[in-house]
Amino acid sequence: GFLLIIISSIVMLIAIKDLGSNLSPFPKPKVNGNLITSGIYRFIRHPMYYSLILISFGIFIIKFSIYYLFLTISLALVIKLKIILEEQYLKNKYKNYFLYKNKVKY
């Protein structure tokens, strides 16, 4: 559990660094933002979201409680919905998002 949390936290920090000024808590991209396809985003489209889920799963492993399992599943569902919404915005804003999405599957 601890190793999963540490690795996921490192991935999240790398994703934050790679996003730079494009970082936003909202699914809608910034007006003056750019589509980031370099760094960790060459390998995974939503590294921060997946890191959050894996951190939550790591906590579940450590605590091994049905409560933490419920929280992890709930978080995964909310993030999945946010990814769906965000990808609609990205598809509408960036003409090359479709190519990026086909190239980077996850």
Protein Blocks (a to p, Z undefined) as FASTA:
>chain_A
ZZmmmmmmmmmmmmmmmnmmmpcfbfbdcfkbccdfehjllmomblmlmmmmmmmmmmmm
mnopaklmmmmmmmmmmmmmmmmmmmmmmmmmmmklmmmmmmmmZZ
